[in-house]
Amino acid sequence: MFERVLSFLKDLPGDGRARNNADDPRVAASALLYHVMSADGVRQDAEWERFKAVLAESYSISGDELDALAAAGERADNEAIDLYAFTSVLKRQLDPDARKAFIGLMWEIVYADGELHELEDNIVWRVAELMDVERHDRVEARRKAAAEVPGAAGTSSDE
């Protein structure tokens, strides 16, 4: 399933170099994934590894190129005043199914540490709203991600 979900990201345009530019869909995706990973204030190794794996598999990159994209996403997130700059780029680039799949990726990063924190839940909710992903699709993506993690504590406030 992970491979299917990631395949849509490979089609995002980009020039192959990670820039600190929120208009670059690759950086926008990296920034949103970084943001949700960091939402609870604790960046666990499992979350960081999942974040890097998603980027590596999504863009078929590794090494310095992977590190540059992860760093560009981190910088863009740290410099952003809101999520709209990133979500608007992805909303323009992705069709509705791809936007749902992106929300699924966000949930996978949330559950990489086996827990759902209320701030992570809120960020995924806000990103989904900004990208016009329906509530039931967001909740279903969360359920799927939680089901793949043994013992995941994951009830959302909107069930």
PyMOL commands that set and color helices and strands:
alter all, ss='L'
color gray80, all
select helices_A, chain A and resi 2-11+25-38+45-59+63-79+84-93+96-113+118-130+135-147
alter helices_A, ss='H'
color red, helices_A
deselect
rebuild
show_as cartoon
